[in-house]
């Protein structure tokens, strides 16, 4: 995207007034989305954004400027602005020589940008028809398609120069059913870090039918209990709980501010010995996967909790260097307009050894959660609330009646300690966008079937 010699001149200008570290982040991002609602195409949009963010660090001060002007004049102006914020005065000249890492092209078969919009809209129509074929109770169907391509270049005053080409494709269906108990919804979504060949793996018609079946099943749902009970989380359906209730608390920026319940606990037992929690940006095709993070470091696999022991936190580049820790390649940013911060990638609990069906059979009474929705967590205390969007009663070791939507209420560290069974059926869940300090980045999460011995279900039934 930028000539190497130009990048070197920009870094030199950024360091001219005494900065200790400088970084250039260039981005060329494009996206397409389409939405069909109630049988009609409501919108088809495309967008493109190109620009550069420049960061300069002097001591504990960071200067940052961004520009969409990719001319040498525009880039040098942004570099000087960032440098002025970081440190005034000084002087001198520092020359930066860059060593280019191997180029990485997008590992896709069919770039979505080369597929016509009519073809993408036709997928929505097929999903809509399939969803409505599940019966007259289906009153509304919404389907969305989205793809993106993000090409980045990262260079810094340590001599790094790296690039990445990130392509993602996603599809989702939401169905609404109506009956004597009112309106109920069902959702099915999936997305991968791959091109339009995604639809060789993902059947949009089956997705439509699955969303409708969930909605229709919930028409016969009973009120969820209001009690503390064993809760079994279906594989892939509860990973967001660990992302929110545990993962954010393991991000080093929150730890350093003492805004995490896990601060100062490295080396301690923080979970059941059955629990190993990993963050991995290298997982093939998953939503949070990339070749390099947004500070130019190769993606990696980081074990955060191993057999219940807290082994490490997640770091971005500058925080790791300041604390003398290895870089965990978790510096991420929403766009060139944003500074990088510590963020998760694909966060998950690894496989256990138990038969998932046996976990249910060994649960005399409880709740089986097939799908969690959104939630919120206080990272300082670990307290959380999550919505259950698909759940069932467990009675005498069998999954029985569906339950109406309700909440799971608990504490992250407590839940980690109360996990008493972990299955051997690991799966990743639906793709997500993680929000933090006003920035959103793509993430994945997952887990095998597992049981929490006691968790509060916030329903309305006794």
C-alpha positions as CSV (number, residue, x, y, z in Angstrom):
1,X,0.0,0.0,0.0
2,X,2.9,2.3,0.7
3,X,6.4,2.4,-0.7
4,X,9.0,1.2,1.7
5,X,11.3,4.2,1.3
6,X,8.3,6.5,2.1
7,X,7.5,4.5,5.2
8,X,11.2,4.9,6.4
9,X,11.0,8.7,5.8
10,X,7.8,8.9,7.8
11,X,9.2,6.9,10.7
12,X,12.3,9.2,10.7
13,X,10.1,12.3,10.8
14,X,8.1,10.8,13.7
15,X,11.3,10.3,15.7
16,X,12.9,13.6,14.9
17,X,11.8,15.4,18.0
18,X,13.0,12.7,20.4
19,X,10.4,10.0,20.3
20,X,11.7,6.6,21.5
21,X,9.4,4.4,19.4
22,X,7.3,5.1,16.2
23,X,4.9,3.0,14.3
24,X,3.0,3.4,11.0
25,X,-0.2,1.4,10.5
26,X,-1.7,1.6,7.0
27,X,-5.1,0.1,6.2
28,X,-7.2,-0.5,3.1
29,X,-10.6,-1.9,4.1
30,X,-13.7,-2.7,2.1
31,X,-16.9,-4.3,2.9
32,X,-20.3,-5.3,1.5
33,X,-23.5,-6.2,3.3
34,X,-27.0,-7.0,2.3
35,X,-30.2,-7.5,4.4
36,X,-33.5,-9.0,3.5
37,X,-36.4,-8.4,5.9
38,X,-39.9,-9.8,5.6
39,X,-39.3,-10.9,2.0
40,X,-37.9,-7.7,0.8
41,X,-34.3,-6.6,0.2
42,X,-34.0,-3.6,2.6
43,X,-30.4,-2.6,1.8
44,X,-27.3,-3.5,-0.1
45,X,-24.3,-1.4,0.9
46,X,-20.6,-1.3,0.0
47,X,-17.9,0.8,1.5
48,X,-14.2,1.4,1.4
49,X,-11.8,3.1,3.8
50,X,-8.1,3.8,3.3
51,X,-5.8,5.6,5.7
52,X,-2.8,5.6,8.0
53,X,-2.4,5.9,11.8
54,X,0.9,7.0,13.2
55,X,2.0,6.4,16.8
56,X,4.9,8.0,18.6
57,X,6.0,7.0,22.2
58,X,8.2,9.1,24.4
59,X,8.5,7.8,28.0
60,X,5.0,7.3,29.3
61,X,3.4,9.6,26.7
62,X,1.9,8.4,23.4
63,X,1.2,10.7,20.5
64,X,-1.2,9.5,17.8
65,X,-2.4,11.0,14.6
66,X,-4.3,9.5,11.6
67,X,-4.9,10.7,8.1
68,X,-6.7,9.6,4.9
69,X,-4.2,11.7,2.9
70,X,-1.6,9.1,1.7
71,X,0.6,11.6,-0.1
72,X,4.1,12.1,1.4
73,X,3.1,15.5,2.6
74,X,0.0,14.2,4.3
75,X,1.9,11.3,6.0
76,X,4.8,13.5,7.1
77,X,2.3,16.0,8.6
78,X,0.6,13.3,10.6
79,X,4.0,12.0,11.8
80,X,5.1,15.4,13.0
81,X,1.7,15.9,14.7
82,X,2.0,12.6,16.6
83,X,5.6,13.4,17.5
84,X,4.7,16.8,18.8
85,X,2.2,15.3,21.2
86,X,4.6,12.7,22.5
87,X,7.5,15.1,23.2
88,X,8.3,18.6,22.3
89,X,11.8,19.9,21.6
90,X,14.8,17.6,21.3
91,X,16.1,17.5,17.8
92,X,18.4,15.3,15.9
93,X,17.7,12.7,13.2
94,X,17.2,9.0,13.4
95,X,17.3,6.9,10.3
96,X,15.1,3.7,10.3
97,X,16.0,0.8,8.1
98,X,13.1,-1.7,7.6
99,X,13.3,-5.4,7.0
100,X,10.3,-6.6,5.1
101,X,8.6,-9.8,6.2
102,X,7.3,-12.2,3.5
103,X,4.2,-10.9,1.8
104,X,1.0,-12.7,2.7
105,X,-1.8,-12.9,0.1
106,X,-5.3,-13.7,1.2
107,X,-5.6,-17.5,1.3
108,X,-9.0,-17.6,-0.3
109,X,-10.4,-19.3,-3.4
110,X,-13.0,-16.7,-4.3
111,X,-12.6,-13.1,-3.2
112,X,-16.1,-11.9,-2.3
113,X,-15.5,-8.5,-4.0
114,X,-15.5,-10.4,-7.3
115,X,-18.9,-11.9,-6.8
116,X,-21.9,-9.9,-8.0
117,X,-24.4,-8.4,-5.6
118,X,-27.2,-10.2,-7.3
119,X,-25.6,-13.6,-6.3
120,X,-25.3,-12.5,-2.7
121,X,-28.9,-11.3,-2.6
122,X,-30.1,-14.6,-4.0
123,X,-28.6,-16.4,-1.0
124,X,-30.9,-14.2,1.2
125,X,-33.9,-15.2,-0.8
126,X,-33.1,-18.9,-0.5
127,X,-32.7,-18.6,3.3
128,X,-36.0,-16.7,3.6
129,X,-37.9,-19.3,1.6
130,X,-36.5,-22.2,3.6
131,X,-37.2,-20.5,6.9
132,X,-40.8,-19.9,5.9
133,X,-41.2,-23.6,4.8
134,X,-41.2,-24.6,8.5
135,X,-44.9,-23.7,8.9
136,X,-47.4,-21.0,9.3
137,X,-46.2,-20.0,12.7
138,X,-43.3,-18.3,11.1
139,X,-44.4,-14.6,10.8
140,X,-41.1,-12.9,10.0
141,X,-37.7,-13.7,8.6
142,X,-34.6,-11.5,8.5
143,X,-31.4,-12.6,6.7
144,X,-28.1,-10.8,6.5
145,X,-25.0,-11.3,4.4
146,X,-21.7,-9.6,5.0
147,X,-18.1,-9.8,3.7
148,X,-15.0,-7.8,4.3
149,X,-11.4,-7.5,3.1
150,X,-8.8,-5.7,5.2
151,X,-5.3,-5.2,3.9
152,X,-2.8,-3.8,6.5
153,X,0.8,-2.8,6.6
154,X,2.6,-2.3,9.9
155,X,6.1,-0.8,10.2
156,X,7.9,0.5,13.3
157,X,11.2,2.0,14.4
158,X,12.5,-1.4,15.5
159,X,12.8,-2.3,11.9
160,X,9.6,-4.3,11.5
161,X,7.7,-4.2,8.3
162,X,4.8,-6.7,7.9
163,X,1.6,-7.0,5.9
164,X,-1.6,-9.0,6.1
165,X,-4.7,-9.6,3.9
166,X,-7.7,-10.5,5.9
167,X,-10.9,-11.7,4.2
168,X,-14.1,-12.7,6.1
169,X,-17.6,-13.8,5.1
170,X,-20.7,-14.1,7.3
171,X,-24.3,-15.1,7.1
172,X,-27.2,-15.0,9.6
173,X,-30.9,-15.7,9.7
174,X,-33.4,-14.6,12.4
175,X,-36.9,-16.1,12.4
176,X,-39.9,-15.0,14.4
177,X,-42.7,-17.4,15.3
178,X,-46.1,-16.5,16.7
179,X,-48.4,-18.6,18.9
180,X,-50.6,-18.7,22.0
181,X,-47.6,-17.8,24.2
182,X,-46.7,-14.7,22.0
183,X,-43.7,-14.1,19.8
184,X,-40.5,-16.2,19.9
185,X,-37.3,-15.9,18.0
186,X,-34.7,-18.3,16.7
187,X,-31.3,-17.4,15.2
188,X,-28.6,-19.2,13.2
189,X,-25.4,-17.5,12.1
190,X,-21.9,-18.5,11.0
191,X,-18.9,-16.8,9.6
192,X,-15.3,-17.7,8.8
193,X,-12.0,-16.0,7.8
194,X,-12.4,-17.1,4.2
195,X,-13.8,-16.0,0.9
196,X,-17.1,-16.8,-1.0
197,X,-16.2,-20.5,-0.9
198,X,-17.7,-20.2,2.6
199,X,-21.0,-21.2,1.0
200,X,-19.6,-24.5,-0.2
201,X,-19.5,-25.3,3.6
202,X,-22.5,-23.3,4.9
203,X,-26.0,-24.2,3.7
204,X,-28.1,-21.1,3.8
205,X,-31.3,-23.0,3.4
206,X,-30.5,-25.3,6.4
207,X,-29.6,-22.2,8.3
208,X,-33.1,-20.7,7.6
209,X,-34.8,-24.0,8.6
210,X,-32.7,-24.2,11.8
211,X,-33.6,-20.7,12.9
212,X,-37.3,-21.3,12.3
213,X,-37.2,-24.6,14.2
214,X,-35.7,-22.9,17.2
215,X,-38.4,-20.2,17.1
216,X,-41.3,-22.7,16.7
217,X,-39.9,-25.0,19.5
218,X,-39.9,-22.0,21.9
219,X,-43.6,-21.5,21.4
220,X,-44.1,-24.4,23.7
221,X,-41.5,-23.1,26.2
222,X,-42.1,-23.1,29.9
223,X,-41.0,-20.2,32.2
224,X,-37.4,-20.8,33.3
225,X,-36.9,-21.6,36.9
226,X,-35.7,-19.0,39.4
227,X,-33.1,-21.0,41.3
228,X,-29.5,-22.0,41.7
229,X,-29.1,-25.2,39.7
230,X,-26.5,-27.3,37.8
231,X,-26.2,-25.8,34.3
232,X,-24.9,-27.8,31.3
233,X,-23.5,-25.7,28.4
234,X,-23.8,-27.3,25.0
235,X,-20.5,-27.4,23.0
236,X,-19.9,-24.1,21.1
237,X,-23.0,-22.5,22.7
238,X,-21.5,-21.0,25.8
239,X,-18.0,-19.8,24.8
240,X,-19.1,-16.2,25.1
241,X,-19.4,-16.7,28.8
242,X,-15.7,-17.4,29.1
243,X,-14.9,-14.6,26.7
244,X,-16.7,-12.0,28.8
245,X,-16.5,-13.4,32.3
246,X,-12.9,-14.5,32.2
247,X,-11.2,-13.4,29.0
248,X,-11.5,-9.6,29.6
249,X,-10.2,-10.0,33.1
250,X,-7.0,-11.6,31.7
251,X,-6.2,-8.6,29.4
252,X,-3.0,-7.0,30.8
253,X,-4.2,-3.4,30.5
254,X,-7.1,-4.1,32.9
255,X,-4.8,-6.2,35.1
256,X,-2.3,-3.3,35.4
257,X,-5.1,-0.9,36.4
258,X,-6.2,-3.4,39.1
259,X,-9.5,-3.4,37.2
260,X,-9.5,-7.2,37.0
261,X,-10.4,-9.8,39.6
262,X,-7.4,-11.9,38.3
263,X,-4.8,-9.1,39.0
264,X,-1.8,-10.5,40.9
265,X,-2.9,-14.1,40.7
266,X,-0.5,-15.5,38.1
267,X,0.5,-19.0,39.3
268,X,-2.5,-19.4,41.5
269,X,-5.4,-22.0,41.2
270,X,-8.2,-19.9,39.7
271,X,-10.3,-22.7,38.1
272,X,-11.2,-26.3,38.3
273,X,-8.3,-28.6,37.3
274,X,-10.6,-29.6,34.4
275,X,-10.3,-26.2,32.8
276,X,-7.6,-25.1,30.3
277,X,-8.4,-21.7,28.7
278,X,-6.6,-20.7,25.5
279,X,-6.5,-17.6,23.2
280,X,-5.4,-18.5,19.7
281,X,-5.2,-16.2,16.7
282,X,-3.9,-19.0,14.5
283,X,-7.0,-21.2,14.3
284,X,-7.7,-22.0,10.7
285,X,-10.7,-20.0,9.3
286,X,-12.0,-18.9,12.7
287,X,-13.5,-15.4,13.1
288,X,-10.7,-14.0,15.3
289,X,-7.9,-15.4,13.1
290,X,-5.2,-13.3,11.4
291,X,-1.6,-13.7,10.2
292,X,-0.3,-10.7,12.2
293,X,-1.9,-8.6,14.9
294,X,-2.4,-4.8,14.4
295,X,1.1,-4.1,15.7
296,X,2.7,-6.4,13.1
297,X,3.5,-9.4,15.3
298,X,2.7,-13.0,14.1
299,X,-0.4,-14.4,15.5
300,X,0.1,-17.0,18.3
301,X,-1.4,-19.4,20.7
302,X,-1.5,-18.3,24.4
303,X,-2.4,-20.6,27.2
304,X,-4.0,-18.4,29.9
305,X,-5.2,-21.1,32.4
306,X,-3.7,-24.5,32.4
307,X,-5.5,-27.3,34.4
308,X,-6.9,-24.5,36.6
309,X,-3.7,-22.6,37.1
310,X,-3.5,-19.0,35.9
311,X,-0.4,-19.1,33.7
312,X,-0.3,-15.7,32.0
313,X,-2.2,-12.6,30.8
314,X,-2.7,-11.2,27.3
315,X,-0.4,-8.4,26.2
316,X,0.0,-5.9,23.4
317,X,3.5,-5.1,22.2
318,X,4.3,-1.9,24.2
319,X,2.9,-3.2,27.5
320,X,4.8,-6.5,27.1
321,X,8.0,-4.6,26.4
322,X,7.5,-2.3,29.4
323,X,6.9,-5.2,31.8
324,X,9.6,-7.4,30.3
325,X,7.1,-10.0,29.2
326,X,7.0,-12.0,25.9
327,X,4.7,-10.5,23.3
328,X,1.4,-12.4,23.2
329,X,0.4,-10.8,19.8
330,X,-2.9,-9.4,21.1
331,X,-2.5,-5.8,20.0
332,X,-5.6,-5.0,18.0
333,X,-7.5,-2.0,16.7
334,X,-10.8,-1.3,14.9
335,X,-9.2,0.7,12.2
336,X,-6.3,3.1,11.3
337,X,-8.2,5.8,13.2
338,X,-7.7,3.9,16.5
339,X,-4.8,3.1,18.8
340,X,-4.1,-0.6,19.4
341,X,-5.0,-2.2,22.7
342,X,-5.0,-5.6,24.4
343,X,-7.8,-7.7,22.8
344,X,-8.7,-11.4,22.6
345,X,-8.7,-13.4,19.3
346,X,-10.3,-16.9,19.5
347,X,-10.8,-17.7,23.2
348,X,-11.9,-21.2,24.3
349,X,-11.9,-24.0,26.8
350,X,-10.1,-27.0,25.4
351,X,-11.5,-30.5,25.2
352,X,-12.0,-32.8,28.2
353,X,-12.5,-36.5,28.4
354,X,-16.2,-37.1,29.2
355,X,-19.0,-38.2,27.0
356,X,-21.3,-35.2,26.6
357,X,-24.4,-37.4,26.8
358,X,-23.2,-38.9,30.0
359,X,-22.8,-35.4,31.5
360,X,-26.5,-34.8,30.9
361,X,-27.4,-38.3,32.2
362,X,-25.5,-37.6,35.4
363,X,-27.5,-34.4,36.0
364,X,-30.6,-35.2,37.9
365,X,-32.1,-31.7,37.7
366,X,-30.8,-28.6,36.0
367,X,-30.8,-26.5,32.8
368,X,-29.3,-27.3,29.5
369,X,-28.1,-24.2,27.6
370,X,-27.8,-24.6,23.9
371,X,-27.2,-21.0,23.0
372,X,-26.2,-17.9,25.0
373,X,-27.0,-14.4,23.9
374,X,-25.4,-11.1,25.0
375,X,-24.2,-10.3,28.4
376,X,-22.3,-8.0,30.6
377,X,-19.5,-8.4,33.2
378,X,-17.8,-6.3,35.8
379,X,-14.1,-7.2,35.3
380,X,-13.1,-5.8,38.7
381,X,-15.4,-8.3,40.5
382,X,-16.1,-10.9,37.9
383,X,-19.9,-10.6,38.3
384,X,-21.8,-11.3,35.1
385,X,-25.3,-11.6,33.6
386,X,-25.9,-13.5,30.3
387,X,-29.1,-14.1,28.4
388,X,-30.1,-17.7,27.5
389,X,-31.6,-17.6,24.0
390,X,-32.1,-21.4,23.7
391,X,-32.4,-23.6,26.8
392,X,-34.1,-26.7,28.1
393,X,-34.9,-28.3,31.4
394,X,-32.9,-31.4,32.5
395,X,-35.1,-33.8,34.5
396,X,-33.9,-37.2,35.7
397,X,-30.9,-37.0,33.4
398,X,-32.9,-36.2,30.3
399,X,-33.3,-33.0,28.3
400,X,-37.0,-32.2,28.3
401,X,-39.0,-29.0,27.9
402,X,-37.8,-25.9,26.2
403,X,-37.5,-22.8,28.4
404,X,-38.4,-19.2,27.7
405,X,-35.5,-16.7,27.5
406,X,-34.0,-15.9,30.9
407,X,-30.7,-14.9,32.4
408,X,-27.7,-16.7,33.9
409,X,-26.3,-14.8,36.8
410,X,-22.9,-15.5,38.5
411,X,-19.3,-14.7,39.1
412,X,-16.5,-15.6,36.6
413,X,-14.0,-17.0,39.1
414,X,-16.7,-18.8,41.0
415,X,-18.0,-20.5,37.8
416,X,-14.4,-21.5,36.8
417,X,-14.1,-23.3,40.1
418,X,-17.5,-25.0,39.9
419,X,-17.0,-26.7,36.6
420,X,-17.1,-30.4,37.4
421,X,-17.4,-32.1,34.0
422,X,-15.9,-31.2,30.6
423,X,-16.9,-33.1,27.5
424,X,-14.8,-34.3,24.5
425,X,-16.9,-32.6,21.8
426,X,-15.2,-29.2,21.4
427,X,-16.8,-26.7,19.0
428,X,-16.5,-23.0,18.2
429,X,-19.6,-20.9,18.5
430,X,-21.0,-18.2,16.2
431,X,-18.7,-15.3,15.1
432,X,-18.8,-12.2,17.3
433,X,-17.7,-8.6,17.6
434,X,-16.0,-7.6,20.9
435,X,-16.5,-4.1,22.1
436,X,-14.0,-2.4,24.4
437,X,-13.4,1.3,25.0
438,X,-15.4,2.2,21.9
439,X,-13.7,-0.2,19.5
440,X,-15.1,-3.4,18.0
441,X,-13.0,-6.2,16.6
442,X,-13.9,-9.7,15.3
443,X,-13.5,-12.5,17.8
444,X,-14.4,-16.2,18.2
445,X,-15.1,-18.3,21.2
446,X,-16.0,-21.9,22.0
447,X,-15.9,-24.8,24.4
448,X,-16.9,-28.5,24.7
449,X,-20.0,-29.5,26.6
450,X,-19.4,-28.7,30.2
451,X,-21.3,-28.6,33.5
452,X,-21.2,-25.8,36.1
453,X,-22.3,-27.4,39.4
454,X,-24.3,-24.4,40.6
455,X,-25.3,-21.3,38.7
456,X,-28.2,-18.9,39.3
457,X,-31.0,-19.0,36.7
458,X,-33.0,-15.8,36.7
459,X,-36.3,-17.1,35.5
460,X,-39.9,-16.5,36.7
461,X,-41.0,-20.0,37.8
462,X,-40.5,-21.4,41.3
